[in-house]
Amino acid sequence: MNKKKVFNLAKGFRGRAKNCIRIARERVEKALQYSYRDCRNKKRDTRSLLIQRINADTRLHSVNYDNFMHGLMKENIQLNRKVLSELSMHEPLSFKALVDISRNAFLGNKNSSACL
């Protein structure tokens, strides 16, 4: 990287890391490594948070997360975790309807296979 690009990326750094090229280059390289790594960690953490929210609200209706998602898949309801999380927080009655649909689909399949 040339000097101008390094100093542009180093804006906001503290001490000599913003105006001394050797230190700035090291700090910029490390910052880019952190940003690459943490971009993926942010996605992982967000997905984990959404799953926790959905699980907490499905357990209020006596269904766990795995059975809820399995029932939705069986009923071919294709809502992503972000939408399900928003529904669980802001539209509890709509979410309860989804839980009921999921529960019926999951239990219906379980009972039909038990009869065989």
C-alpha positions as CSV (number, residue, x, y, z in Angstrom):
1,M,0.0,0.0,0.0
2,N,1.2,3.5,-0.7
3,K,1.7,6.1,1.9
4,K,-1.5,8.1,1.1
5,K,-3.7,5.1,1.3
6,V,-2.2,4.0,4.6
7,F,-2.7,7.4,6.2
8,N,-6.3,7.6,4.9
9,L,-7.0,4.2,6.6
10,A,-5.2,5.3,9.7
11,K,-7.4,8.3,10.4
12,G,-8.7,8.2,13.9
13,F,-5.9,6.1,15.3
14,R,-4.2,7.4,18.4
15,G,-0.6,8.5,18.9
16,R,2.0,7.9,16.2
17,A,-0.2,5.2,14.6
18,K,-1.9,8.0,12.6
19,N,1.2,10.0,11.4
20,C,4.3,7.7,11.4
21,I,4.3,5.5,8.3
22,R,6.0,2.5,9.8
23,I,3.7,2.3,12.8
24,A,0.6,3.3,10.8
25,R,1.2,0.5,8.2
26,E,1.4,-2.1,11.0
27,R,-1.7,-0.8,12.7
28,V,-3.7,-0.6,9.5
29,E,-2.8,-4.2,8.6
30,K,-3.8,-5.4,12.0
31,A,-7.1,-3.4,11.8
32,L,-7.9,-4.9,8.5
33,Q,-7.3,-8.4,9.9
34,Y,-9.6,-7.6,12.8
35,S,-12.3,-6.3,10.5
36,Y,-12.1,-9.4,8.3
37,R,-12.4,-11.7,11.3
38,D,-15.1,-9.8,13.2
39,C,-17.3,-9.4,10.2
40,R,-17.8,-13.2,10.3
41,N,-18.1,-13.2,14.1
42,K,-20.8,-10.6,13.9
43,K,-22.9,-12.8,11.6
44,R,-22.4,-15.7,13.9
45,D,-23.4,-13.8,17.0
46,T,-26.4,-12.3,15.3
47,R,-27.7,-15.7,14.2
48,S,-27.1,-17.0,17.8
49,L,-29.1,-14.1,19.3
50,L,-32.0,-14.6,16.9
51,I,-32.2,-18.3,17.7
52,Q,-32.1,-17.5,21.5
53,R,-35.0,-15.1,21.1
54,I,-37.1,-17.5,19.1
55,N,-36.3,-20.4,21.5
56,A,-37.4,-18.3,24.5
57,D,-40.7,-17.4,22.9
58,T,-41.5,-20.8,21.7
59,R,-40.8,-22.3,25.1
60,L,-43.5,-19.9,26.5
61,H,-45.9,-21.9,24.3
62,S,-44.3,-25.3,25.4
63,V,-42.5,-26.1,22.2
64,N,-38.7,-26.0,21.8
65,Y,-36.8,-24.4,19.0
66,D,-35.9,-27.6,17.1
67,N,-39.5,-28.8,17.0
68,F,-40.8,-25.4,16.1
69,M,-38.4,-25.1,13.1
70,H,-39.1,-28.7,12.1
71,G,-42.8,-28.1,12.1
72,L,-42.4,-24.9,10.0
73,M,-40.3,-26.8,7.5
74,K,-42.9,-29.6,7.3
75,E,-45.7,-27.0,6.6
76,N,-43.4,-25.3,4.0
77,I,-43.5,-22.0,5.9
78,Q,-40.4,-20.2,4.7
79,L,-39.6,-17.4,7.2
80,N,-36.1,-16.6,8.1
81,R,-34.9,-16.3,11.7
82,K,-34.8,-12.5,11.6
83,V,-38.5,-12.3,10.6
84,L,-39.4,-14.9,13.2
85,S,-37.5,-13.0,15.9
86,E,-39.3,-9.7,15.0
87,L,-42.6,-11.5,15.0
88,S,-42.0,-13.0,18.4
89,M,-41.1,-9.6,19.9
90,H,-43.6,-7.3,18.2
91,E,-46.5,-9.6,17.1
92,P,-47.0,-12.2,19.8
93,L,-50.4,-13.3,18.6
94,S,-49.1,-13.9,15.0
95,F,-46.2,-15.8,16.5
96,K,-48.5,-17.9,18.6
97,A,-50.4,-18.8,15.5
98,L,-47.2,-19.9,13.8
99,V,-46.3,-22.0,16.9
100,D,-49.7,-23.7,16.8
101,I,-49.3,-24.5,13.1
102,S,-45.8,-25.8,13.7
103,R,-46.9,-27.9,16.8
104,N,-49.8,-29.5,14.8
105,A,-47.6,-30.3,11.9
106,F,-44.9,-31.9,14.1
107,L,-47.3,-33.8,16.3
108,G,-49.4,-34.9,13.3
109,N,-46.4,-36.5,11.7
110,K,-45.3,-38.1,15.0
111,N,-48.8,-39.7,15.6
112,S,-49.1,-41.0,12.0
113,S,-45.7,-42.7,12.2
114,A,-46.6,-44.3,15.6
115,C,-49.7,-45.9,14.1
116,L,-47.6,-47.8,11.5
